[in-house]
Amino acid sequence: MPRKSIAVVAAMRRELEPLLAGVRGQQANGVEFFELENAVVALGGIGRSAARKVAEAAIAKYEPSVIVSAGIVGALTAALKVGGVVHAREVVDTDSGVRFAAGEGDAVLATVASISGPAEKRMLADRWKADVVDMEAAAVATVAQEHGIEFAAVKAISDEFDFVMPPVGQFVDSAGRFETVRFALYVALRPKWWPAARQLNADSRIAALNLSSAVRHLIDQRSVTVLEGKMHGA
């Protein structure tokens, strides 16, 4: 298996669909890998447990020098809008309070155990001075730290600060997989959620497009840095 210097960890393919279009994946132990020219994208589900499993698998299989947590996230401030891309400078695990450096970014990312609504977002912003919220980055950062690997996080906004999220958390199974069919049936029988579900779907597509562009740019930048390092070391 060829070594990849960059490993990108995400929860679901739809978050990076534009980047992965036309790329055939391969599965191993519940993790799906997509090999790009200079990187590998590894997918394995929503939440800390799934993210940790994926990060460990990517490191074991490809021996990267940097691991990137990528995905769509919620905004914790009114200034951040749908489709906006943020690069984290710090990730905080809200369960443990541990903070992880994430490079030269411009945002603080809070990792939580469940999907957040407006009230939870307000609390997270106040308590942790965070800008965005996800469910995976701290787990990826933990694995990177344990293996002595550089860590970065790039995210795109799919839901703004005041967006009232449908109860999507009820449809994530124990392995971190989102049960799309069950969720669609649930929403179909509850008209009050139709506008929010349509909005979330549309906004998630915008976020995925911008995230894919940002991840491609990051991979290109990192690849040049790795190549220059090899040349200087030759």
N, C-alpha and C positions, 0 to 999 in steps of 0.2 A: 504494500500500500504506500503510495507516494506521500512524503511528508509535506504538510502545508504550514507555512509560517504564521498564518492567520486563521483563527477559528471564530466563526460568528455563531452565537447561540441565540435562538429565538423560540417562542412557544409554538406558533402555528405558521403554516406555509402562507396563509393569506396575508400575514404581516409583511412578507417579502416577495409576494407573488410576481411583481414586475421584474425583480432581480432574477428570480428562478425560472421564469418562463422559458420553456424549451430545454431545461436542464433535467436530466433523468436522475431521480433519487435512488438510493440504495438503503435498505433497512437492516439493522442489526440490533437485537435486544431491545426493541421498542423505540429506537432512535433512528431518524431518517437523515441521511447525509446527502448533501448536494455538493459535488466537487466543481469548483470554479478554477480558472487558470492559476490564480495565486492565493486561493483561500478555500475553505470548506465552510458550508453553512450546515448547522446541525439543529434539528427540530425534535422536540419530544414532549411538549405539553405545557400546560399552564401551572404556575405556582413554584414555590421554592424547591420542593422535592423533585419535581420533574426537571427543573433547571439544573439542579445539582447533578442529577443522573446524566443529563445531556453533556454538561461541561466535562465531567469525568470521562465519558466515552470519547468525546472529541480529543481530549488530551492524550488518552491512551492510544487512540488510533492514528492521530496525525502529528503529535508532538509539536504543537504550535509554540511560537515565542510570544504571542499575544492572543488573548481571548476577549471577544467583544460581546457584550450583552446588547441585543438589538430588539426593538419591538415597538408597539404602539402603547401609549400611556395616557393618563388623565392629567389635565392641567390643575395646578393648585393655586394659580393666580389668574386674575381676570385679564392680565396682559397677554397671556399665551392663548393662541387661537388654533383652531383645527388646521392640521397640516404643517404646523410649525415644527421644526426639527431642533432638538437640543442635544448637546454633547455634555455629559455629566462631568463635573470636576470632583464630585464626591457622591457616594452612595451610602445611605444610612439604613441599617436593618432596624426597623421599628420594634421588632420583638426583643432584640438584645441591646439595642442602643449602639451597637458597634458601627463605626464609620470607616469607609474604605475610600482611599484616594483613587481617582479615575482619570488622571491626566489633566491636560490643559483645557478643560471644558468650561461651560458657562452656567451650569445649573446644579442644584442639589436634588438628587433623586431619592425618594423614600420608597422602600420596599415593604409591602404590607401582606397580610395573610388573606385578605378578602377584598373584593371589588368595592370601591369607595363612592359614596354619593356626596352631595354638596356639604352636608354636615360633617362627614368624616374628612373631606378635603380641607375644610376650614380648620379643623383641629390639627391635621397634619402640617399644614402651612404654619400655624402658630407654634406648635410644639417643636417641630424639627427644622423650621426655617427652610422648608423644601419648596421646590418649584413644580415638580412633577411626581407622579406616583405610579408604581408598577408592582408586580408580584414575583419577579424573578431575579432582578439584577444583583441583589445582595448575596444570593446563593451562588451565582456565577463568580462574584468577587471573592467569596470565601474560598472557592475551589482554586481560583487563580493564586490567591495568597498562599494556600497550602502547598501548591506546586512551584512557587517562586516564579510565576509567569506574569507578565505585564497585563493589566486589565484596563478596559475602556468600555464606555456605555454610550450608545447613540439611540435616541428615541424620537418618535414623532407623535404629535398630539392627535388623539382620536375623539376625545370628549373634553369639552371646556369645563371651566370651574363650576358653573351653575347647571350643568346638564344632569337631568334626573335619569339615571341609568335603569333600563329594564332589569329584572332580577336574573341576570345572566349567570350569576354565581351558582344558582341552583342547578345549573346544567353542565357543570364541570365534574367529571367523574373522579374516582380515587387515583387514577393514573395521570390526571391533568388533561384529559381529552375533553374538548367541548362537544356536547351532544347536540349538534345542529338541528337534527330532525325533531327531537323532543322540544327544543326551544321554539322552533317554527310552529309546531302544533300548539304549544302553550300560548304564543302570541296571537295565533290565528283565532283563538277562542276568546280573546280579551282585547276588544277594540281600543281600550284606553291606552294600550301599549303600541298600537300601530304607528303613530307618528314618531315616537321615540325610536322604535326599532328601525324604521326607514331612515331616520336621521343618522343613527349610529352606523348603519350599513354604508351609507353614502360617505360619511365622514371617515370611516375606517379605510375606505378605498383611497381617499385623498391622502390620508396618513401613510398608507402602504406605498403609494407612488413616491412620495417625498422621502420616506425612509429608505426605500430601495436605492434611490439616487444618492442619498447620503452615505449609505453603506458601500456602494460601488466606489464613491469618491474616497472614502476612508481606506478601502482595500488598495486602491491605486496608490494612494499616498504611502501607506505602510509598505507596499511592495517595493517602491522606489527606495525607501529607507533601508529595507533589508538588503536589497541589491547593492546599494552603496556601501553598506557595512561589510558585505562579502568582498567587494572589490578592494576596500581599504585593508582588509585582513589578509588579502592574497599575497 
